[in-house]
Amino acid sequence: MMGLVRESGLGDALAVFDAVRPRLLGIAYRMLGTVADAEDVVHDAWLRWQLTDRAAVRDPDGFLITTTARLAVNAATSARARREVYSGPWLPEPVDTATDPVARAERDESVELAVLLLLERLNPAERAVYVLREAFDYPFRRIGEVLDTSEANARQLARRARTHLDQERHDPVPRAEHVRLLRSFLAAARAGDLPQLESLLADTAVSYADGGGTVRAALQPIVGRENVTRYIVGLMAKFGRDLELEIVEANGGPAILASRDGAAVALFTLDASAAGIEQIQIVLNPDKLGQFTPGA
């Protein structure tokens, strides 16, 4: 009988956890930038939930969100140390937001790859405040409780995070213009049309390529319209004419998936302003392309 009671209690705990799990994954992914790291954090939160006196917890969702956010802050500190020795530029792992629970419920600025990359430059506390406030609309009083700080300090952290992001990023274009630029970029890159491709880029365009030490990629960002244009055309030539290119959804927006023989080999995402394409992120690391199936 005692065993049945324990199993029933664990089943109830699992039901509560599963109901909030997509939000926990959303918080952890935005904080850490990779699905594997996010899942590790959420798994640790589940273990703590099992060991907790759940009868004494008045707000199970709040407990799990607080636990996950605090674990993610700690994980972000260790992740930053690992990325300092990463081979070449590190880019966040893209997710298929058409189907993935990481961002299914909340598709907003904070899940865009360009913003996730900027969040890496914030300290973990600033990042946590930004995610909880911007992505999940938490009140500052609650954020202060989650991070064990005051409401006033949570507001200050949010201001610093927003100021930093606003300084680093141009105002994005509307989605329709973004799609137009992406399609034009795809056509120019596929044709190797240097003049057309160059006309789409802002003067200060930057390209980042993440090969993760597994696939050959530029070890430094490529900066400037002409340099980026030559790099993209050269990269497409290196891929070869048998490359399949299609538009998919990644992190809430359109992206270009490149594949060969049914296997994904690269994902291109763009960040654009009124001046043109400001940033091109090219994920080549095969460990970060697992969510995307060509032709799906």
C-alpha positions as CSV (number, residue, x, y, z in Angstrom):
1,M,0.0,0.0,0.0
2,M,2.8,2.5,0.9
3,G,4.4,1.8,-2.5
4,L,1.1,2.6,-4.3
5,V,0.8,5.8,-2.4
6,R,4.4,6.8,-3.3
7,E,3.7,5.9,-7.0
8,S,0.5,8.0,-7.0
9,G,2.4,10.9,-5.4
10,L,5.1,10.7,-8.0
11,G,2.5,10.5,-10.8
12,D,0.9,13.7,-9.5
13,A,4.3,15.4,-9.3
14,L,5.0,14.4,-12.9
15,A,1.6,15.7,-14.1
16,V,2.4,19.1,-12.5
17,F,5.9,19.1,-13.9
18,D,4.8,18.2,-17.5
19,A,2.2,21.0,-17.5
20,V,4.9,23.7,-16.9
21,R,7.8,21.9,-18.7
22,P,7.5,23.8,-22.0
23,R,7.9,27.1,-20.1
24,L,10.8,25.8,-18.1
25,L,12.5,24.7,-21.4
26,G,11.7,28.1,-22.9
27,I,13.4,29.9,-20.0
28,A,16.5,27.6,-19.9
29,Y,16.9,27.7,-23.7
30,R,16.8,31.5,-23.9
31,M,19.3,31.6,-21.0
32,L,21.7,29.1,-22.4
33,G,21.3,29.0,-26.2
34,T,21.4,25.2,-26.7
35,V,18.7,22.6,-26.4
36,A,20.9,20.1,-24.6
37,D,22.0,22.6,-21.9
38,A,18.3,23.6,-21.5
39,E,17.2,20.0,-21.1
40,D,19.9,19.3,-18.6
41,V,18.7,22.3,-16.5
42,V,15.1,21.2,-16.7
43,H,16.1,17.6,-15.8
44,D,17.9,18.9,-12.7
45,A,14.7,20.9,-11.8
46,W,12.7,17.7,-12.1
47,L,15.1,15.9,-9.7
48,R,14.7,18.7,-7.2
49,W,10.9,18.6,-7.5
50,Q,11.0,14.9,-6.7
51,L,13.0,15.4,-3.6
52,T,10.9,18.4,-2.4
53,D,8.2,18.2,0.3
54,R,5.6,19.0,-2.3
55,A,2.7,19.1,0.2
56,A,4.4,22.3,1.6
57,V,4.6,24.0,-1.8
58,R,1.8,26.5,-2.3
59,D,2.7,27.4,-5.8
60,P,4.2,24.4,-7.7
61,D,4.6,26.4,-11.0
62,G,6.3,29.2,-9.2
63,F,8.6,26.8,-7.4
64,L,9.6,25.0,-10.6
65,I,10.2,28.3,-12.5
66,T,12.3,29.7,-9.7
67,T,14.3,26.5,-9.5
68,T,14.9,26.4,-13.2
69,A,15.8,30.1,-13.5
70,R,18.4,29.8,-10.6
71,L,19.8,26.6,-12.1
72,A,20.1,28.3,-15.5
73,V,22.0,31.3,-14.0
74,N,24.5,28.9,-12.6
75,A,24.7,26.9,-15.8
76,A,25.2,30.2,-17.8
77,T,28.3,30.9,-15.8
78,S,30.0,27.6,-16.6
79,A,28.8,27.7,-20.2
80,R,30.5,31.1,-20.7
81,A,33.8,29.5,-19.6
82,R,33.4,26.7,-22.1
83,R,32.7,29.1,-24.9
84,E,35.9,31.0,-24.3
85,V,37.8,28.0,-25.8
86,Y,35.2,27.2,-28.5
87,S,36.6,26.8,-32.0
88,G,35.7,30.0,-33.9
89,P,32.5,32.0,-33.2
90,W,29.8,30.4,-31.0
91,L,26.3,30.7,-32.2
92,P,23.1,29.6,-30.4
93,E,21.5,26.4,-31.5
94,P,18.6,27.1,-33.8
95,V,15.2,25.4,-33.0
96,D,12.3,24.6,-35.2
97,T,9.7,26.8,-33.6
98,A,7.0,25.3,-35.9
99,T,7.0,22.2,-33.7
100,D,9.5,22.5,-30.8
101,P,8.1,23.0,-27.3
102,V,11.1,25.2,-26.4
103,A,9.4,28.2,-28.0
104,R,6.0,27.0,-29.1
105,A,4.0,29.0,-26.6
106,E,6.0,32.3,-26.7
107,R,7.5,33.5,-29.9
108,D,9.0,36.8,-29.3
109,E,12.2,38.9,-29.7
110,S,14.0,36.9,-27.0
111,V,14.1,33.7,-29.1
112,E,15.5,35.2,-32.2
113,L,19.1,34.0,-32.9
114,A,20.5,37.5,-33.2
115,V,19.0,38.5,-29.8
116,L,20.2,35.2,-28.2
117,L,23.7,36.0,-29.4
118,L,23.5,39.4,-27.8
119,L,22.2,37.9,-24.6
120,E,25.5,36.0,-24.3
121,R,27.2,39.3,-23.7
122,L,25.1,40.1,-20.6
123,N,25.9,38.7,-17.3
124,P,23.7,35.8,-16.2
125,A,21.6,37.8,-13.8
126,E,20.8,40.5,-16.5
127,R,20.0,37.7,-18.9
128,A,17.6,36.0,-16.5
129,V,15.8,39.3,-15.8
130,Y,15.5,40.1,-19.5
131,V,14.1,36.6,-20.3
132,L,11.6,36.6,-17.5
133,R,10.4,40.1,-18.2
134,E,10.5,40.3,-22.0
135,A,9.5,36.7,-22.9
136,F,7.2,35.8,-20.0
137,D,6.0,39.2,-18.8
138,Y,6.9,38.5,-15.1
139,P,6.4,41.4,-12.7
140,F,9.6,42.8,-11.2
141,R,8.5,41.9,-7.7
142,R,8.3,38.2,-8.8
143,I,11.6,38.4,-10.7
144,G,13.2,39.7,-7.6
145,E,11.9,36.7,-5.6
146,V,13.1,34.3,-8.3
147,L,16.6,35.7,-8.3
148,D,16.7,36.4,-4.6
149,T,17.1,40.1,-5.0
150,S,15.0,43.3,-4.5
151,E,12.4,44.5,-6.9
152,A,14.4,47.7,-7.4
153,N,17.5,45.8,-8.3
154,A,15.5,43.6,-10.8
155,R,14.3,46.8,-12.5
156,Q,17.8,48.1,-12.7
157,L,19.1,44.9,-14.2
158,A,16.3,45.0,-16.7
159,R,17.2,48.6,-17.7
160,R,20.9,47.6,-18.1
161,A,20.0,44.6,-20.3
162,R,17.6,46.5,-22.5
163,T,20.0,49.5,-22.9
164,H,22.8,47.1,-23.9
165,L,20.6,45.3,-26.5
166,D,19.2,48.6,-27.9
167,Q,22.7,49.9,-28.3
168,E,24.0,46.8,-30.1
169,R,21.0,46.2,-32.4
170,H,19.3,48.3,-35.1
171,D,15.6,48.5,-35.3
172,P,14.5,45.3,-37.1
173,V,12.5,45.5,-40.3
174,P,8.8,44.2,-40.4
175,R,8.4,40.5,-41.1
176,A,7.3,41.0,-44.7
177,E,10.4,42.9,-45.5
178,H,12.5,40.3,-43.7
179,V,11.0,37.6,-45.8
180,R,11.7,39.7,-49.0
181,L,15.3,40.2,-48.1
182,L,15.7,36.5,-47.2
183,R,14.3,35.4,-50.6
184,S,16.4,37.9,-52.5
185,F,19.5,36.8,-50.5
186,L,18.7,33.2,-51.4
187,A,18.3,33.9,-55.1
188,A,21.5,36.0,-55.2
189,A,23.6,33.4,-53.2
190,R,22.3,30.5,-55.3
191,A,23.2,32.4,-58.6
192,G,26.5,33.7,-57.3
193,D,25.4,37.2,-58.1
194,L,27.9,39.4,-56.3
195,P,26.4,42.8,-57.3
196,Q,22.9,41.7,-56.2
197,L,24.0,40.2,-53.0
198,E,26.1,43.2,-52.1
199,S,23.1,45.5,-52.7
200,L,21.2,43.6,-50.0
201,L,23.8,44.1,-47.3
202,A,24.3,47.1,-45.0
203,D,27.7,48.8,-45.1
204,T,28.6,47.3,-41.7
205,A,27.3,43.8,-42.3
206,V,28.8,41.0,-40.3
207,S,28.8,37.3,-40.9
208,Y,29.3,34.7,-38.2
209,A,29.9,31.0,-39.0
210,D,29.8,28.3,-36.4
211,G,31.5,25.1,-37.4
212,G,32.2,24.0,-33.8
213,G,35.6,22.6,-34.7
214,T,33.8,19.8,-36.7
215,V,33.2,21.6,-40.0
216,R,35.6,24.1,-41.5
217,A,34.4,27.7,-41.0
218,A,35.8,31.2,-40.7
219,L,37.4,31.4,-37.3
220,Q,36.6,35.1,-37.0
221,P,33.6,37.2,-37.9
222,I,33.6,38.5,-41.5
223,V,33.0,42.3,-41.4
224,G,32.0,44.7,-44.1
225,R,29.7,44.6,-47.1
226,E,32.3,43.6,-49.7
227,N,34.0,41.0,-47.5
228,V,30.8,39.4,-46.5
229,T,29.6,39.2,-50.1
230,R,32.8,37.5,-51.3
231,Y,32.6,35.1,-48.3
232,I,29.0,34.1,-49.0
233,V,29.6,33.5,-52.7
234,G,32.8,31.6,-52.0
235,L,31.0,29.5,-49.4
236,M,28.2,28.6,-51.8
237,A,30.8,27.7,-54.5
238,K,32.5,25.4,-52.0
239,F,29.2,23.7,-51.1
240,G,28.7,22.8,-54.8
241,R,25.8,22.9,-57.2
242,D,24.1,19.8,-55.7
243,L,23.2,21.8,-52.6
244,E,19.4,22.0,-51.9
245,L,18.2,25.3,-50.4
246,E,14.8,25.9,-48.9
247,I,13.1,28.4,-46.5
248,V,12.2,27.0,-43.1
249,E,11.1,28.5,-39.8
250,A,13.8,28.8,-37.1
251,N,13.4,30.6,-33.8
252,G,10.2,32.3,-34.8
253,G,11.3,33.6,-38.2
254,P,12.3,32.5,-41.7
255,A,15.7,30.9,-42.3
256,I,17.5,29.1,-45.2
257,L,18.2,25.5,-44.7
258,A,21.0,24.0,-46.9
259,S,21.1,20.3,-47.4
260,R,22.7,17.6,-49.4
261,D,21.5,14.0,-49.9
262,G,18.7,14.5,-47.4
263,A,21.0,15.8,-44.6
264,A,21.1,19.3,-43.3
265,V,24.6,20.9,-43.7
266,A,23.9,24.6,-42.8
267,L,21.3,27.0,-41.6
268,F,21.4,30.7,-42.6
269,T,19.5,33.3,-40.5
270,L,19.5,37.1,-41.2
271,D,19.1,40.1,-39.0
272,A,18.1,43.2,-41.0
273,S,17.4,46.9,-40.5
274,A,16.2,49.7,-42.9
275,A,19.8,49.8,-44.2
276,G,19.8,46.2,-45.3
277,I,21.0,42.9,-43.9
278,E,23.1,43.7,-40.8
279,Q,24.0,40.2,-39.7
280,I,24.2,36.7,-41.2
281,Q,24.5,33.7,-38.9
282,I,25.6,30.5,-40.5
283,V,25.3,27.4,-38.3
284,L,27.5,24.6,-39.8
285,N,28.0,22.6,-36.7
286,P,26.1,19.3,-37.3
287,D,25.4,19.0,-33.6
288,K,23.2,22.1,-33.8
289,L,21.2,21.1,-36.9
290,G,19.5,18.0,-35.6
291,Q,16.0,19.6,-35.3
292,F,15.8,20.4,-39.1
293,T,14.8,17.7,-41.6
294,P,15.2,18.8,-45.3
295,G,11.9,18.9,-47.2
296,A,9.8,18.4,-44.0
